Amino acid sequence: MLGFLVQWPTLVTLGMFPILTYMYARLAKIEERETEERFGEKYREYAARTPAFVPRVGSMETPHAGG
């Protein structure tokens, strides 16, 4: 979404940026709750090691087969 603001730096995109940021964050929280209800403990384990919005730099793991 930040790319949208950088690519089209207009007053409209500048005004919409905080609104869209809020809406996407709210949607993500709703989807997290739904996913936790569906997958339970497996999702909680995943969420504990995976950042929500900003990736951790320098903590890359090699993915393992079988997910």
Secondary structure as UniProt FT lines:
FT   HELIX           2..7
FT   HELIX           11..39
FT   HELIX           41..49
FT   TURN            57..58
FT   TURN            65..66
//
